[in-house]
Amino acid sequence: MGTVLLVIHLLVCIFLVACILMQRSTGGALDGLGGGSGASSFLSARGTGNLLTRTTAILATLLFVTSISLALYYRGQAKPRESIVDKAAVEQTVPSIPDVPVVPTAEK
């Protein structure tokens, strides 16, 4: 389940970035895609702007939903990992006990 959510989240991110980059900038990036001078054209400047604005809003909503879903899904599953630095610090603070040979005592 988590893998499916993660893949959906990544796809939404990629499509959201692409949708934002396709939107009309102040330089008029989509001016040539209008096709004709008709205002009712599907890819007119106004029609394309409305379509991309709606798509961006939908993708942004999906991004928030998948983000919250992933956070809730992985909330209880994360095990704290022990850092290598912490492990090295613990090993250095524990004194090593040298092996002391046991000398048998003579009983009287």
MMTF fields as JSON, N, C-alpha, C and O atoms, coordinates in Angstrom:
{
  "mmtfVersion": "1.0.0",
  "mmtfProducer": "UNKNOWN",
  "numBonds": 431,
  "numAtoms": 432,
  "numGroups": 108,
  "numChains": 1,
  "numModels": 1,
  "chainsPerModel": [1],
  "groupsPerChain": [108],
  "chainIdList": ["A"],
  "bondAtomList": [4, 2, 8, 6, 12, 10, 16, 14, 20, 18, 24, 22, 28, 26, 32, 30, 36, 34, 40, 38, 44, 42, 48, 46, 52, 50, 56, 54, 60, 58, 64, 62, 68, 66, 72, 70, 76, 74, 80, 78, 84, 82, 88, 86, 92, 90, 96, 94, 100, 98, 104, 102, 108, 106, 112, 110, 116, 114, 120, 118, 124, 122, 128, 126, 132, 130, 136, 134, 140, 138, 144, 142, 148, 146, 152, 150, 156, 154, 160, 158, 164, 162, 168, 166, 172, 170, 176, 174, 180, 178, 184, 182, 188, 186, 192, 190, 196, 194, 200, 198, 204, 202, 208, 206, 212, 210, 216, 214, 220, 218, 224, 222, 228, 226, 232, 230, 236, 234, 240, 238, 244, 242, 248, 246, 252, 250, 256, 254, 260, 258, 264, 262, 268, 266, 272, 270, 276, 274, 280, 278, 284, 282, 288, 286, 292, 290, 296, 294, 300, 298, 304, 302, 308, 306, 312, 310, 316, 314, 320, 318, 324, 322, 328, 326, 332, 330, 336, 334, 340, 338, 344, 342, 348, 346, 352, 350, 356, 354, 360, 358, 364, 362, 368, 366, 372, 370, 376, 374, 380, 378, 384, 382, 388, 386, 392, 390, 396, 394, 400, 398, 404, 402, 408, 406, 412, 410, 416, 414, 420, 418, 424, 422, 428, 426],
  "bondOrderList": [1, 1, 1, 1, 1, 1, 1, 1, 1, 1, 1, 1, 1, 1, 1, 1, 1, 1, 1, 1, 1, 1, 1, 1, 1, 1, 1, 1, 1, 1, 1, 1, 1, 1, 1, 1, 1, 1, 1, 1, 1, 1, 1, 1, 1, 1, 1, 1, 1, 1, 1, 1, 1, 1, 1, 1, 1, 1, 1, 1, 1, 1, 1, 1, 1, 1, 1, 1, 1, 1, 1, 1, 1, 1, 1, 1, 1, 1, 1, 1, 1, 1, 1, 1, 1, 1, 1, 1, 1, 1, 1, 1, 1, 1, 1, 1, 1, 1, 1, 1, 1, 1, 1, 1, 1, 1, 1],
  "groupList": [{"groupName": "MET", "atomNameList": ["N", "CA", "C", "O"], "elementList": ["N", "C", "C", "O"], "formalChargeList": [0, 0, 0, 0], "bondAtomList": [1, 0, 2, 1, 3, 2], "bondOrderList": [1, 1, 2], "singleLetterCode": "M", "chemCompType": "L-PEPTIDE LINKING"}, {"groupName": "GLY", "atomNameList": ["N", "CA", "C", "O"], "elementList": ["N", "C", "C", "O"], "formalChargeList": [0, 0, 0, 0], "bondAtomList": [1, 0, 2, 1, 3, 2], "bondOrderList": [1, 1, 2], "singleLetterCode": "G", "chemCompType": "PEPTIDE LINKING"}, {"groupName": "THR", "atomNameList": ["N", "CA", "C", "O"], "elementList": ["N", "C", "C", "O"], "formalChargeList": [0, 0, 0, 0], "bondAtomList": [1, 0, 2, 1, 3, 2], "bondOrderList": [1, 1, 2], "singleLetterCode": "T", "chemCompType": "L-PEPTIDE LINKING"}, {"groupName": "VAL", "atomNameList": ["N", "CA", "C", "O"], "elementList": ["N", "C", "C", "O"], "formalChargeList": [0, 0, 0, 0], "bondAtomList": [1, 0, 2, 1, 3, 2], "bondOrderList": [1, 1, 2], "singleLetterCode": "V", "chemCompType": "L-PEPTIDE LINKING"}, {"groupName": "LEU", "atomNameList": ["N", "CA", "C", "O"], "elementList": ["N", "C", "C", "O"], "formalChargeList": [0, 0, 0, 0], "bondAtomList": [1, 0, 2, 1, 3, 2], "bondOrderList": [1, 1, 2], "singleLetterCode": "L", "chemCompType": "L-PEPTIDE LINKING"}, {"groupName": "ILE", "atomNameList": ["N", "CA", "C", "O"], "elementList": ["N", "C", "C", "O"], "formalChargeList": [0, 0, 0, 0], "bondAtomList": [1, 0, 2, 1, 3, 2], "bondOrderList": [1, 1, 2], "singleLetterCode": "I", "chemCompType": "L-PEPTIDE LINKING"}, {"groupName": "HIS", "atomNameList": ["N", "CA", "C", "O"], "elementList": ["N", "C", "C", "O"], "formalChargeList": [0, 0, 0, 0], "bondAtomList": [1, 0, 2, 1, 3, 2], "bondOrderList": [1, 1, 2], "singleLetterCode": "H", "chemCompType": "L-PEPTIDE LINKING"}, {"groupName": "CYS", "atomNameList": ["N", "CA", "C", "O"], "elementList": ["N", "C", "C", "O"], "formalChargeList": [0, 0, 0, 0], "bondAtomList": [1, 0, 2, 1, 3, 2], "bondOrderList": [1, 1, 2], "singleLetterCode": "C", "chemCompType": "L-PEPTIDE LINKING"}, {"groupName": "PHE", "atomNameList": ["N", "CA", "C", "O"], "elementList": ["N", "C", "C", "O"], "formalChargeList": [0, 0, 0, 0], "bondAtomList": [1, 0, 2, 1, 3, 2], "bondOrderList": [1, 1, 2], "singleLetterCode": "F", "chemCompType": "L-PEPTIDE LINKING"}, {"groupName": "ALA", "atomNameList": ["N", "CA", "C", "O"], "elementList": ["N", "C", "C", "O"], "formalChargeList": [0, 0, 0, 0], "bondAtomList": [1, 0, 2, 1, 3, 2], "bondOrderList": [1, 1, 2], "singleLetterCode": "A", "chemCompType": "L-PEPTIDE LINKING"}, {"groupName": "GLN", "atomNameList": ["N", "CA", "C", "O"], "elementList": ["N", "C", "C", "O"], "formalChargeList": [0, 0, 0, 0], "bondAtomList": [1, 0, 2, 1, 3, 2], "bondOrderList": [1, 1, 2], "singleLetterCode": "Q", "chemCompType": "L-PEPTIDE LINKING"}, {"groupName": "ARG", "atomNameList": ["N", "CA", "C", "O"], "elementList": ["N", "C", "C", "O"], "formalChargeList": [0, 0, 0, 0], "bondAtomList": [1, 0, 2, 1, 3, 2], "bondOrderList": [1, 1, 2], "singleLetterCode": "R", "chemCompType": "L-PEPTIDE LINKING"}, {"groupName": "SER", "atomNameList": ["N", "CA", "C", "O"], "elementList": ["N", "C", "C", "O"], "formalChargeList": [0, 0, 0, 0], "bondAtomList": [1, 0, 2, 1, 3, 2], "bondOrderList": [1, 1, 2], "singleLetterCode": "S", "chemCompType": "L-PEPTIDE LINKING"}, {"groupName": "ASP", "atomNameList": ["N", "CA", "C", "O"], "elementList": ["N", "C", "C", "O"], "formalChargeList": [0, 0, 0, 0], "bondAtomList": [1, 0, 2, 1, 3, 2], "bondOrderList": [1, 1, 2], "singleLetterCode": "D", "chemCompType": "L-PEPTIDE LINKING"}, {"groupName": "ASN", "atomNameList": ["N", "CA", "C", "O"], "elementList": ["N", "C", "C", "O"], "formalChargeList": [0, 0, 0, 0], "bondAtomList": [1, 0, 2, 1, 3, 2], "bondOrderList": [1, 1, 2], "singleLetterCode": "N", "chemCompType": "L-PEPTIDE LINKING"}, {"groupName": "TYR", "atomNameList": ["N", "CA", "C", "O"], "elementList": ["N", "C", "C", "O"], "formalChargeList": [0, 0, 0, 0], "bondAtomList": [1, 0, 2, 1, 3, 2], "bondOrderList": [1, 1, 2], "singleLetterCode": "Y", "chemCompType": "L-PEPTIDE LINKING"}, {"groupName": "LYS", "atomNameList": ["N", "CA", "C", "O"], "elementList": ["N", "C", "C", "O"], "formalChargeList": [0, 0, 0, 0], "bondAtomList": [1, 0, 2, 1, 3, 2], "bondOrderList": [1, 1, 2], "singleLetterCode": "K", "chemCompType": "L-PEPTIDE LINKING"}, {"groupName": "PRO", "atomNameList": ["N", "CA", "C", "O"], "elementList": ["N", "C", "C", "O"], "formalChargeList": [0, 0, 0, 0], "bondAtomList": [1, 0, 2, 1, 3, 2], "bondOrderList": [1, 1, 2], "singleLetterCode": "P", "chemCompType": "L-PEPTIDE LINKING"}, {"groupName": "GLU", "atomNameList": ["N", "CA", "C", "O"], "elementList": ["N", "C", "C", "O"], "formalChargeList": [0, 0, 0, 0], "bondAtomList": [1, 0, 2, 1, 3, 2], "bondOrderList": [1, 1, 2], "singleLetterCode": "E", "chemCompType": "L-PEPTIDE LINKING"}],
  "groupTypeList": [0, 1, 2, 3, 4, 4, 3, 5, 6, 4, 4, 3, 7, 5, 8, 4, 3, 9, 7, 5, 4, 0, 10, 11, 12, 2, 1, 1, 9, 4, 13, 1, 4, 1, 1, 1, 12, 1, 9, 12, 12, 8, 4, 12, 9, 11, 1, 2, 1, 14, 4, 4, 2, 11, 2, 2, 9, 5, 4, 9, 2, 4, 4, 8, 3, 2, 12, 5, 12, 4, 9, 4, 15, 15, 11, 1, 10, 9, 16, 17, 11, 18, 12, 5, 3, 13, 16, 9, 9, 3, 18, 10, 2, 3, 17, 12, 5, 17, 13, 3, 17, 3, 3, 17, 2, 9, 18, 16],
  "groupIdList": [1, 2, 3, 4, 5, 6, 7, 8, 9, 10, 11, 12, 13, 14, 15, 16, 17, 18, 19, 20, 21, 22, 23, 24, 25, 26, 27, 28, 29, 30, 31, 32, 33, 34, 35, 36, 37, 38, 39, 40, 41, 42, 43, 44, 45, 46, 47, 48, 49, 50, 51, 52, 53, 54, 55, 56, 57, 58, 59, 60, 61, 62, 63, 64, 65, 66, 67, 68, 69, 70, 71, 72, 73, 74, 75, 76, 77, 78, 79, 80, 81, 82, 83, 84, 85, 86, 87, 88, 89, 90, 91, 92, 93, 94, 95, 96, 97, 98, 99, 100, 101, 102, 103, 104, 105, 106, 107, 108],
  "secStructList": [7, 2, 2, 2, 2, 2, 2, 2, 2, 2, 2, 2, 2, 2, 2, 2, 2, 2, 2, 2, 2, 2, 1, 7, 7, 6, 6, 7, 6, 6, 4, 4, 4, 7, 7, 1, 1, 7, 6, 6, 7, 6, 6, 1, 2, 2, 2, 2, 2, 2, 2, 2, 2, 2, 2, 2, 2, 2, 2, 2, 2, 2, 2, 2, 2, 2, 2, 2, 2, 2, 2, 2, 2, 1, 6, 6, 6, 7, 7, 7, 7, 7, 7, 2, 2, 2, 2, 2, 2, 2, 2, 2, 2, 1, 7, 7, 7, 7, 7, 7, 7, 7, 7, 7, 7, 7, 7, 7],
  "xCoordList": [0.824, 0.0, 0.865, 0.587, 1.915, 2.792, 3.514, 3.723, 3.899, 4.591, 3.661, 4.077, 2.423, 1.449, 1.223, 1.196, 1.06, 0.89, 2.104, 1.967, 3.276, 4.496, 4.623, 5.031, 4.28, 4.339, 3.316, 3.621, 2.116, 1.088, 1.563, 1.381, 2.163, 2.666, 3.739, 3.724, 4.65, 5.701, 5.137, 5.583, 4.166, 3.545, 2.809, 2.883, 2.104, 1.412, 2.418, 2.17, 3.548, 4.59, 5.111, 5.265, 5.382, 5.914, 4.889, 5.241, 3.628, 2.6, 2.343, 2.06, 2.436, 2.231, 3.332, 3.057, 4.56, 5.666, 5.481, 5.657, 5.127, 4.921, 3.772, 3.858, 2.707, 1.559, 1.913, 1.484, 2.677, 3.085, 4.009, 3.904, 4.907, 5.828, 5.133, 5.63, 3.991, 3.269, 2.406, 1.941, 2.187, 1.304, 1.921, 3.138, 1.062, 1.485, 2.293, 1.875, 3.445, 4.283, 4.035, 3.22, 4.736, 4.559, 5.077, 4.688, 5.945, 6.466, 5.538, 5.819, 4.448, 3.497, 3.98, 4.067, 4.29, 4.863, 3.893, 4.327, 2.605, 1.63, 0.886, -0.169, 1.399, 0.697, 0.586, -0.422, 1.59, 1.581, 0.717, 0.498, 0.221, -0.576, -2.067, -2.856, -2.461, -3.875, -4.509, -5.691, -3.779, -4.308, -4.99, -4.592, -5.977, -6.697, -7.042, -6.671, -7.75, -8.102, -9.462, -9.921, -10.107, -11.426, -11.354, -10.525, -12.212, -12.204, -12.782, -12.515, -13.572, -14.173, -13.302, -13.725, -12.122, -11.23, -10.803, -10.662, -10.602, -10.234, -8.86, -8.669, -7.917, -6.57, -6.333, -5.212, -7.372, -7.163, -6.434, -6.293, -5.982, -5.226, -6.058, -5.565, -7.319, -8.187, -8.541, -8.516, -8.871, -9.232, -8.074, -8.26, -6.886, -5.715, -5.402, -5.042, -5.537, -5.284, -6.246, -5.836, -7.52, -8.512, -8.258, -8.353, -7.935, -7.679, -6.456, -6.494, -5.385, -4.172, -4.358, -3.787, -5.142, -5.409, -6.197, -5.888, -7.21, -7.995, -7.154, -7.228, -6.353, -5.5, -4.486, -4.225, -3.926, -2.971, -3.636, -3.053, -4.844, -5.558, -5.872, -5.737, -6.286, -6.602, -5.342, -5.353, -4.254, -3.01, -2.453, -1.9, -2.591, -2.124, -2.935, -2.383, -4.239, -5.083, -4.675, -4.587, -4.428, -3.969, -2.615, -2.363, -1.747, -0.442, -0.605, 0.061, -1.486, -1.727, -2.35, -1.977, -3.286, -3.944, -2.951, -2.942, -2.112, -1.143, -0.071, 0.42, 0.297, 1.276, 0.744, 1.443, -0.482, -1.085, -1.297, -1.093, -1.706, -1.899, -0.59, -0.564, 0.494, 1.797, 2.252, 2.813, 2.008, 2.409, 1.631, 2.202, 0.349, -0.458, -0.112, -0.138, 0.209, 0.526, 1.844, 1.949, 2.838, 4.158, 4.359, 5.467, 3.322, 3.435, 3.908, 4.83, 3.328, 3.671, 4.674, 5.072, 5.093, 5.956, 7.43, 8.277, 7.744, 9.153, 9.848, 9.434, 10.897, 11.705, 12.905, 13.558, 13.194, 14.345, 15.63, 15.931, 16.359, 17.612, 18.729, 18.761, 19.641, 20.775, 21.849, 22.251, 22.296, 23.287, 24.663, 24.969, 25.47, 26.834, 27.628, 28.461, 27.372, 28.077, 27.712, 28.581, 26.418, 25.995, 26.584, 26.982, 26.636, 27.175, 28.666, 29.136, 29.4, 30.832, 31.047, 31.99, 30.178, 30.314, 30.062, 30.735, 29.103, 28.812, 29.975, 30.35, 30.544, 31.659, 32.879, 33.644, 33.081, 34.241, 34.062, 35.046, 32.84, 32.635, 32.638, 32.861, 32.402, 32.394, 33.835, 34.513, 34.302, 35.691, 35.798, 34.904, 36.896, 37.098, 37.754, 38.661, 37.29, 37.815, 38.863, 38.556, 40.077, 41.109, 40.9, 40.361, 41.329, 41.217, 42.267, 43.465, 41.828, 42.736, 42.793, 41.753, 43.972, 44.038, 43.721, 44.097, 43.041, 42.683, 43.809, 44.164, 44.372, 45.459, 44.86, 44.202, 45.086, 44.528, 45.261, 46.477, 44.512, 45.105, 45.327, 44.579, 46.334, 46.633, 45.842, 45.868, 45.144, 44.362, 45.186, 45.947, 45.049, 45.81, 44.992, 45.479],
  "yCoordList": [-1.194, 0.0, 1.253, 2.214, 1.233, 2.388, 2.644, 3.796, 1.579, 1.736, 2.334, 3.179, 1.903, 2.443, 3.926, 4.73, 4.291, 5.706, 6.527, 7.648, 5.981, 6.702, 6.906, 7.978, 5.893, 6.028, 7.055, 7.878, 7.011, 8.0, 9.401, 10.343, 9.542, 10.839, 11.368, 12.546, 10.519, 10.953, 11.336, 12.317, 10.581, 10.929, 12.262, 13.074, 12.486, 13.756, 14.904, 15.968, 14.694, 15.73, 16.057, 17.228, 15.031, 15.247, 15.979, 16.928, 15.551, 16.212, 17.639, 18.518, 17.877, 19.225, 20.167, 21.301, 19.704, 20.532, 20.817, 21.953, 19.797, 19.991, 20.961, 21.801, 20.841, 21.722, 23.167, 24.089, 23.365, 24.717, 25.312, 26.495, 24.5, 25.011, 25.322, 26.143, 24.682, 24.954, 26.207, 26.694, 26.728, 27.876, 29.115, 29.225, 30.023, 31.243, 32.107, 32.42, 32.473, 33.364, 34.801, 35.049, 35.733, 37.133, 37.382, 38.365, 36.517, 36.651, 36.047, 36.157, 35.417, 34.842, 33.532, 33.407, 32.569, 31.317, 30.5, 29.763, 30.607, 29.802, 30.599, 30.165, 31.722, 32.524, 31.816, 31.969, 31.047, 30.386, 29.14, 28.598, 28.667, 27.439, 27.685, 26.742, 28.899, 29.214, 28.592, 28.252, 28.436, 27.81, 28.794, 28.926, 29.471, 30.443, 31.659, 31.768, 32.562, 33.778, 33.661, 34.618, 32.524, 32.341, 32.264, 31.538, 33.003, 33.039, 31.764, 31.451, 31.024, 29.807, 28.585, 27.466, 28.765, 27.644, 26.993, 27.657, 25.673, 24.932, 25.365, 25.507, 25.573, 25.969, 27.462, 27.888, 28.242, 29.683, 30.09, 29.293, 31.303, 31.756, 31.657, 31.238, 32.044, 31.982, 30.536, 30.158, 29.72, 28.325, 27.522, 26.711, 27.745, 27.037, 27.473, 26.65, 28.746, 29.247, 28.652, 28.258, 28.583, 28.004, 26.513, 26.019, 25.795, 24.364, 24.11, 23.244, 24.844, 24.642, 25.082, 24.477, 26.119, 26.563, 25.508, 25.209, 24.951, 23.897, 22.647, 22.033, 22.278, 21.099, 21.292, 20.371, 22.478, 22.77, 22.674, 22.133, 23.193, 23.136, 21.691, 21.312, 20.896, 19.487, 18.73, 17.959, 18.95, 18.26, 18.707, 17.892, 19.984, 20.465, 19.822, 19.466, 19.673, 19.005, 17.543, 17.033, 16.873, 15.482, 15.371, 14.402, 16.352, 16.342, 16.419, 15.693, 17.293, 17.399, 16.118, 15.663, 15.542, 14.322, 13.169, 12.428, 13.016, 11.92, 12.172, 11.226, 13.423, 13.732, 13.371, 12.749, 13.762, 13.449, 11.943, 11.387, 11.277, 9.831, 9.102, 8.164, 9.527, 8.91, 9.154, 8.265, 10.357, 10.666, 9.804, 9.304, 9.633, 8.807, 7.329, 6.598, 6.883, 5.471, 5.095, 4.039, 5.949, 5.633, 6.148, 6.07, 6.662, 7.237, 6.225, 6.524, 5.061, 4.085, 3.047, 2.189, 3.104, 2.072, 2.419, 1.546, 3.65, 4.054, 3.574, 3.905, 2.798, 2.355, 3.287, 3.57, 3.759, 4.639, 3.872, 2.849, 4.388, 3.737, 4.254, 5.423, 3.353, 3.739, 4.296, 3.654, 5.475, 6.133, 5.507, 5.007, 5.536, 5.022, 5.858, 5.331, 7.153, 8.039, 7.706, 7.658, 7.472, 7.104, 5.76, 5.578, 4.834, 3.513, 3.612, 2.937, 4.433, 4.61, 5.29, 4.956, 6.245, 6.928, 5.974, 6.063, 5.063, 4.093, 3.122, 2.771, 2.69, 1.753, 2.376, 1.674, 3.666, 4.325, 4.572, 4.591, 4.761, 5.064, 3.813, 3.92, 2.649, 1.418, 0.949, 0.645, 0.89, 0.444, -1.059, -1.834, -1.429, -2.854, -3.482, -2.902, -4.66, -5.371, -6.363, -7.239, -6.228, -7.155, -8.55, -8.695, -9.544, -10.911, -11.156, -11.056, -11.474, -11.735, -13.234, -13.861, -13.826, -15.266, -15.615, -14.9, -16.702, -17.179, -18.076, -19.064, -17.717, -18.489, -19.413, -18.959, -20.721, -21.652, -21.477, -21.285, -21.547, -21.422, -22.811, -23.748, -22.921, -24.217, -24.297, -23.375, -25.386, -25.561, -26.311, -27.212, -25.961, -26.605, -27.587, -28.218],
  "zCoordList": [0.0, 0.0, 0.0, -0.718, 0.812, 0.887, -0.414, -0.793, -1.105, -2.381, -3.43, -4.222, -3.439, -4.389, -4.119, -5.051, -2.852, -2.509, -2.906, -3.396, -2.698, -3.035, -4.545, -4.99, -5.33, -6.792, -7.275, -8.139, -6.726, -7.084, -6.713, -7.484, -5.553, -5.09, -6.046, -6.402, -6.455, -7.375, -8.739, -9.334, -9.241, -10.519, -10.434, -11.355, -9.338, -9.152, -9.114, -9.682, -8.448, -8.398, -9.786, -10.136, -10.575, -11.925, -12.79, -13.491, -12.747, -13.548, -13.07, -13.884, -11.776, -11.257, -11.737, -12.127, -11.709, -12.197, -13.685, -14.124, -14.459, -15.899, -16.166, -17.061, -15.395, -15.577, -15.24, -15.934, -14.202, -13.82, -14.877, -15.203, -15.41, -16.424, -17.745, -18.516, -18.026, -19.271, -19.194, -20.224, -18.013, -17.889, -18.511, -18.66, -18.861, -19.532, -18.581, -17.467, -19.06, -18.261, -18.712, -19.601, -18.1, -18.493, -19.899, -20.529, -20.404, -21.757, -22.801, -23.995, -22.397, -23.337, -23.932, -25.153, -23.106, -23.569, -24.408, -25.293, -24.158, -24.89, -25.961, -26.423, -26.353, -27.354, -28.687, -29.377, -29.07, -30.367, -30.404, -31.487, -29.289, -29.257, -29.436, -29.368, -29.658, -29.784, -31.008, -30.976, -32.063, -33.262, -34.178, -35.336, -33.714, -34.539, -33.718, -32.55, -34.336, -33.608, -32.933, -32.309, -33.045, -32.446, -30.935, -30.386, -30.261, -28.801, -28.203, -27.043, -28.981, -28.447, -28.704, -28.415, -29.228, -29.499, -28.189, -27.162, -28.249, -27.039, -26.529, -25.322, -27.419, -27.009, -27.194, -27.473, -27.041, -27.066, -25.794, -24.867, -25.759, -24.592, -23.323, -22.276, -23.426, -22.247, -21.909, -20.738, -22.914, -22.681, -22.115, -21.208, -22.645, -22.134, -20.712, -19.87, -20.448, -19.098, -18.088, -16.996, -18.441, -17.529, -17.316, -16.193, -18.396, -18.295, -17.418, -16.544, -17.639, -16.85, -15.402, -14.495, -15.179, -13.808, -13.042, -11.889, -13.684, -13.034, -12.789, -11.725, -13.789, -13.652, -12.526, -11.753, -12.442, -11.37, -10.003, -9.063, -9.89, -8.614, -8.227, -7.064, -9.196, -8.915, -8.517, -7.557, -9.255, -8.932, -7.582, -6.842, -7.257, -5.948, -4.824, -3.783, -5.033, -4.038, -3.882, -2.765, -5.004, -4.943, -4.252, -3.536, -4.46, -3.803, -2.284, -1.547, -1.826, -0.383, 0.168, 1.25, -0.56, -0.096, -0.007, 0.976, -1.036, -0.992, 0.063, 0.681, 0.277, 1.324, 2.707, 3.507, 2.978, 4.272, 4.412, 5.492, 3.325, 3.374, 3.661, 4.457, 3.019, 3.28, 4.714, 5.354, 5.211, 6.589, 7.583, 8.553, 7.347, 8.244, 8.114, 9.104, 6.906, 6.695, 7.362, 7.986, 7.233, 7.778, 9.209, 9.74, 9.824, 11.165, 12.191, 12.95, 12.246, 13.265, 12.807, 13.595, 11.552, 11.025, 11.087, 10.901, 11.339, 11.316, 12.587, 13.698, 12.409, 13.53, 13.629, 12.625, 14.823, 14.924, 14.618, 15.233, 13.669, 13.302, 14.183, 14.566, 14.492, 15.305, 14.383, 13.413, 14.698, 13.871, 14.076, 15.158, 13.055, 13.16, 14.151, 14.888, 14.169, 15.096, 16.533, 17.403, 16.788, 18.134, 18.552, 19.703, 17.618, 17.916, 18.252, 19.167, 17.534, 17.8, 19.147, 19.864, 19.499, 20.781, 21.94, 22.967, 21.793, 22.849, 22.997, 24.116, 21.89, 21.955, 22.606, 23.268, 22.438, 23.029, 24.516, 25.255, 24.97, 26.379, 27.256, 28.462, 26.694, 27.478, 27.652, 26.671, 28.894, 29.08, 28.845, 29.187, 28.264, 28.015, 29.237, 29.834, 29.598, 30.767, 30.265, 29.457, 30.736, 30.266, 30.866, 31.963, 30.141, 30.615, 31.688, 31.422, 32.889, 34.006, 34.212, 34.414, 34.168, 34.366, 35.824, 36.754, 35.982, 37.32, 37.825, 37.183, 38.994, 39.581, 40.621, 41.558, 40.46, 41.455, 42.778, 42.82, 43.823, 45.162, 45.763, 45.486, 46.563, 47.214, 48.489, 49.305, 48.667, 49.878, 50.902, 50.548, 52.134, 53.212, 53.947, 54.884]
}
